[in-house]
Amino acid sequence: MSRNAAEGSKFGNEGNNVEEPNLGRMVVFLLLTSFAGLFAITPFRNSLIIHHRLTFPSGTATAHLINTMHTPQGARQTSKQVATLLKAFCGTVAWSIFQWFFAGGGDCGFRTLPTFGIMAYRLGFSFNFSMTNVGVGMFCPYKITVSMLAGSLISWGLVWPYIETKAGDWYPKSLDDDNISGINGYRVFIGISMILADGLLHMLSILIRTLYDMCKQQDNPQSMQQNAGGQQFYCLSAVIDRTTHSFDDRRRTQVFLRDRVPSMVPVIGYMVLSLISTVVIPHLYTQLRYHHVAFAYLIAPVFAFCNAYGNGITDMNIASTYGKIAILIFSSWVGLQDGGVVAGLAACAIIVSNVSTASDLMQDYKTGYITLTSPHTISISQIAGTALGCVINPVIFWAFFRVYNGGAHDDTNGIGPYAKVYRGIAMLGITENELPTHTMLFCKVFFALALSVSVLREVATCRSWRVRRYVPSTIAMAVAFFVPPTISIGMFVGSAAIYLWGRSDRDDMQLMSPAAACGLICGDGFGSLVSPMLTLVKATPPICIMFLSREVNDSLDAFMAAKATSS
């Protein structure tokens, strides 16, 4: 929003399309927007965690890490799990350090290894040795990883290469990959349309089941009183409709459902926060009017649910993508003369705050579910952490903003490169430039296809058809439209490792695989700090290992030979 971020724009760089950051205003804005997402997703926690049994890989990894350190099943099992975790952790960190030595330049290192050949590598298909992706794949069900791989093959292997052949016809050539006017516009809107199709179907089905169960309880108050009085392993019929096979699952379900919150409490809380924000936010950013803020809070729960559902399946948080959609909607709605740039960016912040906090809360609920932690405790901790973040994060941002020349971005200062990207999206929304040709047609087609697949999966599940095992996950395929194929391939490798491990020793796999996956994820996260730490001490990788095609290698050899002869 700042004037420095607007530098270089032909228009929209002055007046009410520019808004300098203010520390107090940022704190108030975050306090209003961040808590709404917690209330928006709470009514769906039982359905997402218990009924759909979503994985939420990051939350599951954290929970297994905690349980490994505090397991009540004996010192021998604990020592084996801890040993497996430490081996995976240390091995991953050592591998990260080893890779650093061979990354002495652009496109150098093992992450650029063309695993499936040069042609596939040019399309993005390669295994980049990211142990985080492998660890997440070890947690995810086989259907999810296979669906993501299928989505990558369809999108990055077929759809995007075909659309790239239309460059200069459907969209301008030589655009950045992040430019919404280019091929990235197809990726964003097609993927969002598929996610919305599947998310809306699940959201409507959950609401219908909940209303049906409430009507049944009102018609049979005696059964309701018996349930309220307490019953061993009691489960709401609207929440869980499948048999839990183990004692651990039944116990976790009992603990998770014990701290019940009336359905209307989070609904009322969200409505109250929405009303307060509708009144206050237009005074913080005058470019947004009351009806703009009200509409943002009306659509935010839909986006929050869709993102939480997708995050629970694939561990991918695409809140920023929903924010980009909000920028386009609100910037075009408000218009250039009334400050559409700032309005779109402020609306983006509202949506991203709601969607991101909702997804984080569900990850924490999954951790609490596995560790037998009270959901009330999780909720209180999340509220406290969100309140601290609403104060600490703006202060940290303000310190960097003041130190680095007020957010200016030039050749010597690379702070905040995404500021111009998001502002460019807002400029796209308020100008006459349209989205790439046939974008809406592609969205309609893929929306219909995703909805058809989702309906088929629900019907097949309800009627116990055998084909239900082979119907892919729509959201998993949609996420693959956004992320590079290397992520899908890494997750598939993790699932393949689990499958082969289970074939050789199923009991050992079930006991040790969570610890091994945790070690891979945590080790890769710690290993990613190696390069920045070495950069701080001005160390550079001594070797560059690069993989080239035979033709390029022959040309390089000829060039080096000619240079050696001339010298």
KEMI-600648 format. One record per atom (N, C-alpha, C): x, y, z; residue in one letter. Coordinates in steps of 0.05 Angstrom, whole numbers, plus 5000, padded with zeros to 4 digits. Atoms other than C-alpha are relative to their C-alpha. Layout:
BEGIN
XYZA;...
***
This chain:
BEGIN
501649765000M;500050005000M;501750255000M;498349764996S;505950475012S;500750134973S;499249865024R;508450994963R;502449884987R;497650135011N;515050634955N;499349764983N;500950235015A;511450004932A;498650084974A;501449915024A;507550414882A;501850134980A;498149875019E;513750714849E;500249844975E;499750145025G;514250554776G;497449954986G;502650045012S;506750494764S;499250244983S;500849795018K;503850894707K;497750165012K;502249864987F;497651064749F;499449855026F;500650124974G;494750904817G;502150025021G;497849984981N;500951144853N;499850265017N;500449764984E;497951744889E;497150015010E;502849964990G;491751984925G;499149785018G;501050204982N;487351474958N;500749714991N;498950265007N;490850904922N;502649945013N;497650034985V;496750984968V;499450045030V;500549984972E;496650865043E;502549915015E;497550064986E;502850905087E;499349835025E;500650174976P;503250365142P;500150165026P;500149884973N;501650555213N;499949785020N;499850224981L;503450115272L;497449955015L;502450044985G;497250245313G;497749904983G;502250095018R;492550155254R;500449704993R;499550285006M;495949485237M;499249825023M;500750164977V;495049225307V;497049975003V;503050004998V;487649415310V;498849834977V;501150155023F;486449125240F;500449705005F;499550284996L;489648455258L;498349895023L;501750094978L;485848415324L;497149954991L;502750035010L;479348495285L;499749774981L;500250205021T;480848015229T;501049725007T;498750264995S;485047455259S;498249815016S;501650174983F;480047205310F;497549894986F;502450095014A;474347145261A;500349724989A;499650265011G;477446545228G;499849775020G;500350214979L;477646165294L;497149935004L;502950054996F;470146245303F;498849874974F;501250105025A;468746095229A;500449704996A;499450285005I;471945405229I;499249825023I;500650174977T;470145165299T;497549834997T;502350185003P;463144905280P;500549754984P;499450235017F;466444425231F;502249835011F;497650154990R;471944155276R;499449705003R;500650284996N;468343505294N;499749864973N;500350135026S;466643365221S;502749964987S;497450035013L;473643495195L;501949815014L;498150164985I;477443145250I;499049715003I;501050264993I;472842555266I;498549874977I;501650135021H;467842435211H;501649954975H;498450035024H;472442565152H;502849905006H;497450114991R;478642365192R;502350114982R;497949885016L;483042855154L;502749985013L;497350064989T;490542755163T;501250245014T;498649774990F;493043465174F;502949925007F;497350124996P;500243215165P;501850155020P;498349864981S;503743775203S;499149975028S;501150054973G;499143705263G;500549725009G;499550284993T;499842955260T;503049955007T;497150034994A;507443005257A;500750115028A;499549884973T;507543465318T;498949825022T;501250184979A;502842995356A;501749755005A;498450254997H;507042375342H;502750075013H;497549914987L;513342765362L;499550025030L;500649974971I;510042935429I;499549735012I;500650274988N;507342225440N;502449835002N;497650164999T;514041925424T;501650065026T;498649924976M;517042325482M;498549935026M;501650044976H;511342165530H;498349754998H;501650235003T;508841485510T;499849845025T;500350164976P;505941055566P;500549704995P;499950285008Q;507440405529Q;502749865006Q;497650134992G;514240265559G;502550124989G;497549875007A;521440485556A;501249884975A;498850135023R;523439975503R;498950114974R;501249895024Q;518440215452Q;500750294996Q;499349725001T;519940935469T;502850044989T;497249975009S;527440845459S;500249934970S;499950065029K;526240515391K;498950234983K;501249785015Q;521741075368Q;501850255000Q;498249774998V;526441615393V;502549954983V;497750075016A;532341255360A;499450034970A;500849975028T;528541225294T;499750304992T;500449715005L;526641965299L;502750144997L;497449875000L;533842175315L;501649924975L;498650095024K;536641755258K;499050154975K;501249865023A;531842065208A;500750305001A;499349724997F;533142755236F;502950064993F;497249955005C;540642715236C;500849944971C;499450075028G;540842375168G;499150224981G;501049795017T;536542925138T;501750255002T;498349764997V;540743485167V;502749954986V;497450065013A;547143135143A;499750024970A;500549995028W;544043065074W;499850294990W;500349715007S;542243815073S;502850134999S;497349895000I;549443995091I;501649904976I;498650125023F;552143515038F;499150144974F;501049885025Q;547643824984Q;501150294997Q;499149735001W;550044525003W;502750034985W;497449995012F;557144364980F;499950014969F;500150035029F;554744244909F;498150214987F;501949805010A;550144854902A;501350274996A;498449765004G;555445364882G;499250164976G;500849845023G;551345744831G;497049964994G;502850035008G;544545824798G;499649734986G;500850265012D;541145164778D;502149795006D;498150204992C;546544774815C;498949845023C;500750164977G;545744204864G;498249774992G;501650245005F;541743564870F;497050064997F;502849935003R;535143934873R;499350054971R;500549975029T;535844044798T;500649754984T;499450265013L;537043304783L;497649934982L;502250085018P;532843124721P;499449705002P;500450284994T;530442474750T;498749844978T;501550145021F;525742294693F;500750104972F;499149915026G;529642604636G;499850304997G;499949725005I;530843294608I;497350114992I;502649915009M;524043364574M;498150025024M;501749994976A;520343194638A;500950215019A;499049794982Y;524843654678Y;499250274991Y;500949745010R;523144234633R;497150065006R;502849964992L;515844114650L;499650015030L;500149984971G;517544104724G;500049735014G;500250274988F;517543344736F;502849915007F;497550104990S;523443154779S;499749955030S;500050054971F;525042904849F;502250185012F;498149804991N;528343484886N;501249945027N;498750094975F;530443084948F;499150165024F;501149864976S;525943494995S;498849795019S;500950204981M;525143055056M;497450085013M;502549914990T;519343485079T;497749874984T;502050115018N;515243255019N;499849705005N;500150294996V;517242535031V;498749935027V;501250044974G;515342585105G;497050045000G;502949955002V;508542885089V;498749784985V;501250225015G;507342335038G;499849755017G;500150244982M;508741815092M;497550025019M;502449964983F;502942115133F;497449984983F;502449985016C;498042205075C;499149724991C;500950255012P;493541635051P;500949974971P;499150055027Y;495341304986Y;498350154979Y;501849875019K;489241604951K;500850294996K;499449715002I;491542314966I;502550044983I;497549965015T;498642234940T;499749924970T;500550085028V;496241854878V;498350214985V;501749805012S;490942384866S;501750254993S;498349775006M;496142944871M;501849944976M;498350065023L;500742584823L;498450004974L;501750005024A;494942484774A;499350294993A;500549725006G;493243224781G;502450144987G;497649885011S;500443414766S;500449914971S;499850105027L;500442964704L;498150144981L;502049885017I;494043274678I;500650304996I;499549715003S;495844004693S;502750074988S;497349935009W;503344054685W;501049844977W;499250175023G;503943494635G;498350044975G;501849985023L;497943654590L;498950294997L;501549755002V;493944294605V;501950234996V;498349775002W;499544794618W;501850004975W;498549995025P;504044574560P;498350084976P;501749925022Y;498044654514Y;499450305001Y;500649714997I;496345344541I;502550164993I;497549855006E;503645554535E;500450034969E;499849975029T;503145424460T;498350234990T;501749785008K;497845974458K;501050275009K;498849754991A;502546504486A;500250194976A;500149815021G;501747134445G;497350014986G;502750005011D;494746934425D;497950035022D;501949984977W;490946804490W;501050205021W;498949824980Y;495647214534Y;502750104989Y;497449885010P;501847664523P;502349825007P;497550154995K;508647344518K;501850155020K;497949884984S;514547474563S;499050125027S;501049924974L;510447544627L;501349835022L;499050154977D;513047344696D;498249775007D;501650234992D;510746674723D;497850075020D;501949924979D;507147034780D;497950194989D;501949815011N;503347504733N;497349874995N;502750125002I;495947374738I;498950044971I;500949965027S;495147624666S;501049784981S;498850215016G;499247034640G;498949735007G;500950274995I;499046294649I;499449955030I;500750034972N;498846384725N;497150065005N;502849954997G;491846654716G;498449744996G;501350255004Y;489645984688Y;500449815025Y;499450174978R;493145614745R;498350075025R;501349914976V;490046034800V;497049954998V;502950015001F;482846064775F;499049724995F;500950285004I;482345344750I;500249845026I;499750144975G;485145074815G;497950085021G;501949904980I;480645524857I;497249894993I;502750095008S;474445314817S;499649715008S;500250284992M;475944574831M;499849975030M;500150014971I;477144694905I;497350105010I;502649914991L;470745094912L;497849804994L;502050205006A;466744554877A;499949785021A;499950214980D;469144014925D;499450115028D;500549894974G;469144464986G;497150085005G;502849934997L;462144734975L;498349755003L;501650244997L;459444034966L;500349885028L;499650114974H;462543795031H;498750195021H;501249824980M;460344425068M;497049985001M;502950045001L;453144345045L;499249745012L;500750274989S;453043605063S;500350005030S;499749984970I;455743765133I;497750155012I;502249844989L;450544305144L;497449845000L;502550155001I;444943845121I;500049785021I;499950214980R;447343275166R;499750125028R;500349884973T;447943745226T;497250095005T;502849914996L;441044045216L;498249755004L;501650244998Y;438143345207Y;500349885028Y;499550114973D;441343105272D;498750185022D;501349824980M;438943725310M;497049955000M;502950055001C;431843585286C;499349745013C;500550264987K;432342855308K;500250035030K;499749974971Q;434843065377Q;497650165012Q;502349864990Q;429043555385Q;497649835000Q;502350185001D;424043025365D;500249785021D;499650214981N;427142535415N;501650115024N;498549884978P;429042935478P;501149805020P;499150204981Q;429742295520Q;502849904992Q;497450095010S;435442055476S;502150225004S;498149784996M;438642745481M;500950025028M;499249994972Q;438442725557Q;501949775007Q;498250234995Q;441642035557Q;502850064990Q;497449935011N;447142285513N;501450205017N;498849794984A;448242895556A;500949895026A;499250124975G;448642455617G;502749864999G;497450135003G;454842125590G;499849714993G;500050275010Q;456041485553Q;502749934991Q;497350075007Q;462441105543Q;500350004969Q;499349985029F;465541265475F;497750124985F;502249875014Y;459641715458Y;500950164976Y;499449855024C;459841995388C;497450114988C;502349885013L;455042475354L;499649864973L;500650145026S;451542125296S;500550184977S;499549815023A;452242755254A;502950054995A;497149945003V;459642775266V;501549754990V;498550245008I;461942055258I;498049794991I;501750215011D;458741525215D;501549764991D;498550235007R;464141015211R;501049875026R;499250154977T;466640485259T;503050065006T;497249964992T;472940645298T;501049725009T;499150284998H;477040005299H;501649955026H;498250054977S;481840105357S;499050155025S;500649874974F;481240285430F;501150285000F;498849735000D;485940875419D;498250204985D;501849825015D;481241175366D;497550065016D;502549954985R;475141085410R;500650185024R;499349834977R;478641395469R;500550294991R;499549745010R;481041985428R;497450144992R;502649885008T;474042095400T;498550085025T;501449934975Q;471242075471Q;501150265012Q;498849764988V;476142595496V;499450254983V;500449775018F;475343035435F;497150115001F;502849925000L;467743045440L;499050075028L;500949954972R;467543115516R;499650295005R;500249714996D;468743865515D;498350124978D;501849915021R;462644045474R;499450305002R;500749715001V;461344755452V;497450024984V;502549975015P;454244945432P;500550124973P;499549925028S;453945045357S;499650304996S;500649725004M;451145745364M;502150195011M;498049824988V;456946015406V;502050104980V;498149895020P;462146055350P;498550164978P;501549855020V;456746285302V;499450295009V;500549744988I;454746855348I;502650165002I;497449874998G;462047015361G;500950124973G;499249915026Y;463447065287Y;498250244991Y;501849785007M;457347505276M;500650265014M;499349774984V;459347975332V;502650134989V;497549895011L;466448045305L;499650124972L;500549905027S;463748145235S;498750285002S;501349744997L;459248715258L;501950215010L;498049814990I;464849045297I;501950084978I;498249945021S;469548985238S;498750174978S;501549855020T;464249245190T;499850305007T;500249724991V;463749875232V;502850135001V;497449884994V;471149975249V;501850014976V;498150015022I;475049765187I;499750224980I;500349775018P;472050295141P;501250265011P;498649774988H;474950805190H;503049974999H;497150055002L;481850475186L;500950044971L;499449975029Y;481750435110Y;497550114987Y;502449875010T;476750925082T;499349924972T;500650095027Q;477250625013Q;498049775001Q;501950214996L;473150035039L;497550115013L;502549914988R;465750175053R;498849775016R;501250194981Y;461249815102Y;499149754985Y;501050235014H;458049365050H;502349834988H;497750155009H;464949165023H;501049815022H;499050164977V;467248925092V;498049785007V;502150204993A;460548575105A;500149774980A;499850215020F;461248195039F;502549835004F;497650154995A;468347995055A;499749805023A;500550194978Y;466147695121Y;497949804993Y;502050195008L;460447355086L;501249764984L;498750215016I;464946965038I;502449875013I;497650114987A;470746855086A;499649725011A;500350284989P;467746235121P;500149794978P;499850205021V;466945885054V;502849954992V;497250035006F;474146015036F;501549865022F;498650124977A;476345825106A;499549705001A;500650295000F;472845155103F;501449864978F;498750135023C;475444995033C;503049975005C;497150014996N;482545165053N;500749805022N;499550194978A;482144775119A;499749714990A;500450265011Y;479444175082Y;502349914982Y;497850065017G;484844205030G;502649975016G;497650024983N;490244315083N;500049745015N;500150254986G;487743715121G;500749764983G;499450225018I;488643275060I;502950014990I;497449985014T;495043545028T;502150155016T;498249834984D;498243995082D;500950254985D;499449765016M;498244565031M;498150225009M;501649774992N;495845235058N;500150214977N;500149825023I;493645654998I;498350255007I;501549764993A;490746235037A;500750244983A;499249775016S;494746724995S;498649994973S;501450025026T;491246454932T;497250115003T;502649884995Y;484446624962Y;500250305003Y;499649714997G;487247304979G;500350134973G;499849895027K;489047414906K;497350034986K;502749985011I;481947264886I;498550245012I;501349774986A;479547774938A;501050264989A;498949765012I;484248294909I;498650074974I;501349955026L;481248224840L;497150085003L;502949944997I;474048234865I;499650285011I;500549754987F;474548834910F;501350244986F;498849785014S;479349254870S;498350084976S;501849935022S;474849204809S;497450115009S;502549904989W;468749324852W;500250295008W;499749734990V;471449964884V;500750194977V;499249845022G;474850234822G;502450185006G;497649844997L;481050664810L;499550275014L;500549744990Q;477951334827Q;499450005030Q;500750014971D;475551104896D;502049845016D;497950144984G;482050764917G;499849704999G;500350295003G;481050074889G;502449845007G;497550154994V;488349884899V;500149945030V;499950044971V;488249984974V;497749835010V;502350154992A;481249704980A;500549704994A;499550285006G;483349064945G;502049875018G;498050114982L;489548974987L;499049975028L;501150024973A;485749105052A;498049765001A;501850235001A;480348605031A;501549744999A;498350245001C;485848105015C;501049935028C;499150054973A;488548185086A;497849895017A;502350114985I;481548055114I;499749704994I;500550285008I;480747405074I;502449835010I;497650174993V;487947155086V;500149965031V;500050034971S;487447285162S;497949805009S;502050194993N;480946905167N;500749724991N;499550275011V;483046325122V;502449875013V;497550124989S;490046235150S;499749925029S;500350084972T;488146245224T;498149765003T;501850234999A;482445755211A;501649744994A;498550245006S;487245265179S;502049935022S;498150054978D;492445345235D;498549885024D;501550114977L;487045205287L;499349714995L;500650285005M;485044555253M;502449835002M;497650154996Q;492244335251Q;500549955030Q;499750034971D;492544455326D;498049815012D;502050194991Y;486044085337Y;500849724994Y;499150275007K;488943485301K;502249915020K;497950074980T;495043515347T;498749935027T;501450054974G;490443555408G;498549744999G;501650255002Y;486142985382Y;501849755005Y;498250234998I;492142505377I;501349995027I;498749994974T;495342735442T;498150005024T;502150004979L;488742695481L;500050265016L;500149734987T;488943445496T;497250114997T;502749885000S;482543805513S;499750204978S;500449805021P;479744195453P;499750285012P;500249744988H;478144755502H;502750125005H;497349914996T;485444795520T;501350104974T;498949935026I;487344815447I;498950274991I;501349755008S;482345375434S;501150245016S;498949784983I;484745795493I;502850074992I;497349955007S;491945705473S;500250144973S;500049875026Q;490445895401Q;499250295002Q;500949724996I;486746525423I;502250165012I;497849854988A;492546725467A;502350054981A;497949975019G;497646595413G;499350204978G;500949815021T;493446975361T;500250295011T;499949734989A;492947575408A;502950105002A;497149915000L;500547585418L;501050064972L;499149965027G;501647515344G;499050264988G;501149755011C;497148105329C;501550245010C;498449784990V;501848535370V;502949974992V;497150055005I;508748215360I;500650034970I;499450005029N;508348125284N;500050294988N;499849735011P;506648855268P;502450155011P;497649864989V;512249095315V;502549914984V;497750105015I;517248645279I;500050114972I;500249885027F;514648875211F;500850295000F;499549724998W;515049595233W;503050065003W;497149964997A;522249515254A;501549964974A;498850045026F;524249225187F;499250224980F;501049805019F;520049735150F;501550265004F;498649754995R;523550315184R;503049974994R;497150035005V;530550015178V;500649994970V;499450045028Y;530149825105Y;498550204982Y;500849785018N;528350495075N;497150014994N;502949985003G;520850475086G;498949814979G;501150205018G;519849845044G;500750054971G;499249955028A;523250114981A;501349754989A;498950245013H;525149574932H;501750094976H;498349935023D;531149694886D;502149794997D;497950205005D;537349344862D;501649935024D;498450054977T;540749404929T;498449915024T;501850064978N;534749254973N;497849814990N;501950205010G;530748614961G;497849945021G;502050054980I;525948695020I;497250024988I;502849995009G;518648535006G;499649994971G;500550015029P;518848314933P;497149954993P;502850065007Y;511648074937Y;498250245002Y;501649764999A;509248774952A;499150104973A;500749915027K;509548964879K;498349794986K;501750205013V;506548294859V;497150035007V;502849974991Y;500348394901Y;498850264990Y;500949755010R;499849114881R;499449984970R;500550055029G;500348894808G;497449864995G;502650145003I;494448424818I;497750195005I;502049794995A;490449004847A;499750184976A;500149845024M;492249424787M;498649864977M;501350165020L;489948864742L;497050015003L;502950004994G;483148874776G;498650264993G;501349745004I;481949614766I;500450114972I;499549905027T;484449694695T;498149844981T;501750135020E;481049484631E;501249744990E;498850255008N;485948904622N;498449775011N;501650234991E;482148254625E;501849775006E;498550244995L;484247574648L;500649874973L;499450145025P;487347114597P;497549884986P;502250105015T;482746884542T;499149725008T;501250264993H;478046294558H;500549925029H;499550074972T;479846324632T;497449905013T;502550074988M;472546304654M;498849744987M;501050255013L;470945754603L;501449765013L;498550214986F;476545324633F;498949965028F;501050024972C;473945484703C;497349855001C;502650135001K;466845264685K;500349704995K;499650285007V;469244614654V;501149855023V;498750144978F;473744424711F;498350005025F;501950004977F;468544634763F;498049784997F;501950225004A;463544164731A;501249735003A;498750254997L;468543604727L;500649935029L;499450054972A;470643684799A;497549945016A;502550054986L;463443714823L;499049724993L;500950275007S;461743084784S;501649795014S;498350204987V;467642704813V;499349995030V;500749994971S;465842944884S;497349875006S;502750134997V;458542734876V;500349704997V;499750295004L;460642054849L;501449885024L;498750114977R;465341954908R;498149985024R;501950004978E;459942144959E;497949784997E;502050205005V;454741694927V;501249725003V;498750264998A;459641114920A;500649935029A;499450054971T;461641194994T;497449925015T;502550054986C;454441215018C;498849734993C;501150255009R;452440604977R;502049775000R;497950214997S;458940224990S;500749874973S;499250115025W;460540144917W;503049945000W;497250065001R;467239824902R;501750214986R;498649805015V;469040384855V;500950235018V;499449774982R;469540864915R;503050015006R;497150014994R;476740634926R;501750134978R;498549915023Y;478740874857Y;499250284991Y;500849725007V;475241554855V;502050195013V;497949834989P;480742074864P;498950225017P;500749774983S;480642644914S;500250254983S;500249765018T;478443274878T;501950225010T;498449794990I;481943754925I;503049944997I;497250085004A;488443364922A;500950054971A;499449945028M;488243414846M;500150304995M;500049715004A;486544154850A;502550135011A;497649884989V;492344314895V;502449954982V;497850055019A;496943984844A;500150194977A;500049805021F;494744514795F;501650255008F;498549774989F;498145034840F;503049945003F;497250054991V;504444704866V;501549864978V;498450145020P;510244454824P;499849705003P;500250294999P;510243714806P;502149875019P;498050114982T;516443614850T;498849935027T;501450054975I;511943654911I;498449754999I;501650245003S;507143124886S;501849754998S;498250235003I;512942674866I;501349935027I;498950054974G;516242754934G;498149865019G;502050134983M;509742574970M;499549724990M;500450275010F;508741974924F;502349825008F;497850164991V;515741734941V;499749925030V;500650064972G;513841775015G;497949785003G;502150214999S;507541355003S;501149744990S;498850255010A;511540854963A;501849875021A;498350104978A;516540795020A;498449865021A;501750114980I;510940665069I;498849734990I;501150255012Y;507840135022Y;502049785001Y;498050205001L;514339765013L;500849925029L;499350064972W;515939815088W;497849825012W;502250174990G;509039525104G;500049724988G;499950265011R;510038955056R;502149825013R;497850164988S;516438745091S;499549955030S;500550034971D;514338865164D;497850215008D;502249814996R;507439175175R;499950115029R;500149914972D;507739205251D;502250215005D;497849804996D;514539555250D;499450264986D;500749765015M;511940035197M;498050175016M;502049864986Q;505840225238Q;501150135026Q;498849904976L;510140335300L;502050224995L;497749825004M;516140695271M;499650214978M;500349815022S;513541055209S;499450285009S;500549724991P;510641655247P;502650145010P;497549894990A;517341755282A;501950074977A;498249955023A;521241695217A;499050244984A;501049775015A;516642185181A;500550265015A;499549764984C;517242685239C;503050084997C;497249945003G;524842625235G;500750124973G;499549895027L;524842755160L;499050294998L;501249735002I;520243365166I;501650205017I;498549824982C;523843665226C;502950044991C;497249985009G;530743505199G;500250184975G;499949835024D;529143835132D;499650295007D;500449724992G;526544455167G;502550115014G;497549914987F;532844495210F;502250034979F;497949995020G;537244345150G;499750244981G;500449765017S;534044925111S;501350255012S;498749784987L;537245385162L;503150014995L;497150025004V;544245145143V;501050214981V;499149815021S;544745565080S;500050295009S;500049724990P;542546225112P;502250055021P;498049974980M;547246105171M;502850024988M;497449995014L;553145965125L;500350264984L;499949745015T;551346585084T;500750235019T;499449794981L;551647005147L;503050025006L;497149994995V;558846805157V;501650024974V;498849955026K;560146945083K;501449764988K;499050245012A;561346225064A;498449944975A;501250065026T;559846004993T;500549714993T;499550285008P;558945294965P;502449984981P;497650015016P;565545074934P;499649864973P;500450165024I;562644624879I;497350064988I;502649985015C;557244694826C;499749744984C;500650245016I;554244044801I;497550064984I;502249935018M;549644144741M;499549784980M;500850225018F;545843664696F;499050134974F;500649885026L;545443834622L;499249784980L;500650195021S;542643504560S;502649944984S;497750085015R;547543154513R;500850224980R;499449795019E;546943714461E;501350245013E;498949774985V;548244264511V;502849945009V;497450084991N;554043874539N;502150004978N;498250005023D;557143784470D;500850294992D;499449725006S;556544534457S;501850125021S;498349904979L;559644684524L;502949904997L;497350115003D;565444214511D;501450144976D;498849865023A;566644544443A;500850285007A;499349734992F;566445234474F;502550005018F;497650014982M;571445044529M;502549934984M;497650075016A;576044714478A;500950244983A;499349775016A;575845334433A;501350215018A;498949814982K;577245774493K;502849925009K;497350094992A;583145344515A;502050034977A;498249975023T;586045364444T;500850294996T;499449725004S;585446114439S;501850125021S;498349894978S;588746224506S;502949884998S;
***
